[in-house]
């Protein structure tokens, strides 16, 4: 988790204009934990005589490597006058227009909810830890994980002031 470029200029891909703030929520510990089995699988992969088993293990290793990369890069929350954009690995996952944000508050995430990109129906979470901000929107609910959720609240306050 770190804070980047408040006031930096650029196009977020959501709406042209300046990026007012960017928050990053990483899961570096999760990335390291996911990488350990990748190394173990690659170490034994060559010694397995069965081609189907090697392919299966290779696919699993690639999936774990992808999950580790996702956790290492983290979730990037871009705040513009138009709203919030959630990205990872350079891909936009979701955009929340400012006018769709009804309310938000600091909240906790339970480990039973899982980590990474979570959700069913109109509820979504982007989380690698146990803290964050729950946003109620006209379309449902979004949980943004962050080690310092007060920064997310500050950034949401900032973008909401432009909607008035």
Buried (B, 14 or more C-beta within 10 A) or exposed (E): BEEEEBEEEEEBBBBEBEBBBBBBBBBBEBBEBBBEBBEEBEEEBEEBEEEEEBEEBEEEBEEBBEBBBBBBBBBBBBBBBBBBBBBBEEEBBEBBBBEBBEEBEBBEBEEEEEBBBBBEEEEBBBBBBBBBBBBBBEEEBBBBBBBBBEBBBBBBEBBBEEEE
